[in-house]
Amino acid sequence: MLLKIPFRIVLVQLVGLMGLAIAYLPFDEGGYVRTYSILLGGLSSMLPSAFMAWYLTRPTSAPGKAFRNLVYGEIGKLAMTAIIFIAVFAFVKPVDVLFFFSSLVISMLCHVFVPLFWPTSVPSDQGLAASKTAGTGN
């Protein structure tokens, strides 16, 4: 089963975030501050992305309703991001800001690179043959 593109982005964000945190874990000295800063930075992008992916892939019947879902999903994503930022900086002490924002940016870049490098579908041999014969006039 092929994952829809929004869920692919969330999956890559999750795997990349866990991989980055686990890879840095042996180098983190003194309380794992940088490791949990990496996790919190990535989660502050991944959790709102998961909400948006769920909200966008809800079934709709009318085009206006699909647009409304897009707008409400984006508002919810921005609100969740703001709430997570406030919670992290208010309740988690200490946070390594450089590692927090670095993992946040890396997680956000998944929105650009996942659709480029993970194709939506793989063409079958039958589809390729049909497209070749359609162009020759046969």
MIPADREN-638372 format. One record per residue (C-alpha): residue number from 1; z, y negated, x; residue in one letter. Coordinates in Angstrom, 3 decimals. Layout:
<atoms>
[NUM, [Z, Y, X], "A"]
...
</atoms>
This chain:
<atoms>
[1, [0.000, 0.000, 0.000], "M"]
[2, [-0.940, -3.416, 1.313], "L"]
[3, [1.721, -6.114, 1.236], "L"]
[4, [0.797, -9.431, -0.289], "K"]
[5, [0.468, -12.211, 2.300], "I"]
[6, [3.726, -14.037, 1.430], "P"]
[7, [5.711, -10.825, 1.874], "F"]
[8, [3.899, -10.089, 5.125], "R"]
[9, [5.097, -13.427, 6.470], "I"]
[10, [8.686, -12.631, 5.498], "V"]
[11, [8.413, -9.164, 7.063], "L"]
[12, [7.106, -10.570, 10.348], "V"]
[13, [9.802, -13.252, 10.286], "Q"]
[14, [12.505, -10.606, 9.808], "L"]
[15, [11.195, -8.241, 12.492], "V"]
[16, [10.573, -11.085, 14.942], "G"]
[17, [13.980, -12.604, 14.301], "L"]
[18, [15.815, -9.327, 14.825], "M"]
[19, [13.729, -8.553, 17.910], "G"]
[20, [14.383, -11.983, 19.403], "L"]
[21, [18.125, -11.772, 18.760], "A"]
[22, [18.402, -8.235, 20.142], "I"]
[23, [16.306, -9.133, 23.193], "A"]
[24, [18.516, -12.122, 23.986], "Y"]
[25, [21.811, -10.313, 23.318], "L"]
[26, [22.296, -8.940, 26.883], "P"]
[27, [21.812, -12.430, 28.357], "F"]
[28, [24.232, -14.216, 26.015], "D"]
[29, [27.429, -14.958, 27.829], "E"]
[30, [30.639, -16.158, 26.283], "G"]
[31, [30.952, -15.222, 22.656], "G"]
[32, [27.360, -14.646, 21.535], "Y"]
[33, [26.938, -18.244, 20.384], "V"]
[34, [23.261, -18.355, 21.319], "R"]
[35, [22.533, -15.010, 19.644], "T"]
[36, [24.009, -15.986, 16.308], "Y"]
[37, [22.373, -19.410, 16.640], "S"]
[38, [19.038, -17.584, 16.919], "I"]
[39, [19.884, -15.511, 13.846], "L"]
[40, [21.006, -18.512, 11.800], "L"]
[41, [17.942, -20.548, 12.761], "G"]
[42, [15.576, -17.768, 11.788], "G"]
[43, [17.444, -17.010, 8.569], "L"]
[44, [17.317, -20.673, 7.572], "S"]
[45, [13.532, -20.299, 7.445], "S"]
[46, [13.218, -16.657, 6.381], "M"]
[47, [15.492, -16.703, 3.307], "L"]
[48, [13.722, -19.659, 1.641], "P"]
[49, [10.382, -18.036, 2.546], "S"]
[50, [11.489, -14.823, 0.820], "A"]
[51, [12.421, -16.821, -2.285], "F"]
[52, [9.050, -18.573, -2.246], "M"]
[53, [7.197, -15.267, -1.772], "A"]
[54, [9.024, -13.755, -4.728], "W"]
[55, [8.429, -16.830, -6.899], "Y"]
[56, [4.720, -17.050, -6.038], "L"]
[57, [3.976, -13.400, -6.752], "T"]
[58, [5.474, -13.415, -10.247], "R"]
[59, [2.852, -12.524, -12.858], "P"]
[60, [1.343, -15.474, -14.718], "T"]
[61, [-1.218, -15.675, -17.476], "S"]
[62, [-2.275, -19.323, -17.453], "A"]
[63, [-3.474, -21.412, -14.500], "P"]
[64, [-1.060, -24.201, -15.392], "G"]
[65, [1.816, -21.755, -15.254], "K"]
[66, [0.714, -20.581, -11.795], "A"]
[67, [0.711, -24.173, -10.561], "F"]
[68, [4.130, -24.753, -12.108], "R"]
[69, [5.437, -21.638, -10.297], "N"]
[70, [4.050, -23.029, -7.043], "L"]
[71, [5.770, -26.391, -7.525], "V"]
[72, [9.091, -24.897, -8.666], "Y"]
[73, [8.990, -22.360, -5.847], "G"]
[74, [8.461, -25.093, -3.271], "E"]
[75, [11.273, -27.203, -4.734], "I"]
[76, [13.555, -24.166, -4.640], "G"]
[77, [12.534, -23.421, -1.063], "K"]
[78, [13.303, -26.984, 0.065], "L"]
[79, [16.645, -26.935, -1.759], "A"]
[80, [17.599, -23.583, -0.212], "M"]
[81, [16.658, -24.840, 3.250], "T"]
[82, [18.811, -27.944, 2.806], "A"]
[83, [21.767, -25.892, 1.529], "I"]
[84, [21.501, -23.453, 4.440], "I"]
[85, [21.318, -26.325, 6.956], "F"]
[86, [24.373, -27.992, 5.436], "I"]
[87, [26.298, -24.722, 5.382], "A"]
[88, [25.434, -23.845, 8.986], "V"]
[89, [26.304, -27.216, 10.444], "F"]
[90, [29.414, -27.666, 8.284], "A"]
[91, [30.987, -24.217, 8.570], "F"]
[92, [29.695, -22.540, 11.735], "V"]
[93, [31.240, -23.865, 14.927], "K"]
[94, [29.932, -23.811, 17.632], "P"]
[95, [26.167, -23.646, 17.160], "V"]
[96, [23.715, -23.923, 20.037], "D"]
[97, [21.305, -26.439, 18.510], "V"]
[98, [18.482, -25.684, 20.961], "L"]
[99, [18.461, -21.976, 20.106], "F"]
[100, [18.931, -22.681, 16.391], "F"]
[101, [15.921, -24.987, 16.156], "F"]
[102, [13.813, -22.885, 18.543], "S"]
[103, [14.134, -19.811, 16.336], "S"]
[104, [13.572, -21.992, 13.258], "L"]
[105, [10.272, -23.253, 14.694], "V"]
[106, [9.205, -19.757, 15.767], "I"]
[107, [9.969, -18.485, 12.281], "S"]
[108, [7.984, -21.326, 10.709], "M"]
[109, [4.997, -20.609, 12.951], "L"]
[110, [4.734, -17.217, 11.256], "C"]
[111, [3.294, -19.092, 8.248], "H"]
[112, [0.319, -20.055, 10.410], "V"]
[113, [-0.254, -16.974, 12.543], "F"]
[114, [0.427, -14.065, 10.167], "V"]
[115, [-2.501, -14.864, 7.829], "P"]
[116, [-4.763, -15.308, 10.872], "L"]
[117, [-3.924, -12.043, 12.586], "F"]
[118, [-3.002, -9.704, 9.690], "W"]
[119, [-6.137, -9.331, 7.561], "P"]
[120, [-5.812, -9.172, 3.788], "T"]
[121, [-7.929, -6.043, 3.462], "S"]
[122, [-10.014, -3.691, 5.534], "V"]
[123, [-13.614, -3.325, 4.345], "P"]
[124, [-14.678, 0.209, 3.505], "S"]
[125, [-17.883, 1.804, 4.782], "D"]
[126, [-19.286, 1.789, 1.269], "Q"]
[127, [-18.700, -1.965, 0.886], "G"]
[128, [-20.392, -2.665, 4.216], "L"]
[129, [-23.399, -0.537, 3.289], "A"]
[130, [-23.758, -2.302, -0.065], "A"]
[131, [-23.642, -5.723, 1.547], "S"]
[132, [-26.316, -4.756, 4.109], "K"]
[133, [-28.737, -3.493, 1.464], "T"]
[134, [-28.127, -6.516, -0.782], "A"]
[135, [-29.353, -8.868, 1.923], "G"]
[136, [-32.629, -6.963, 2.574], "T"]
[137, [-33.902, -7.097, -1.009], "G"]
[138, [-33.798, -3.302, -1.569], "N"]
</atoms>
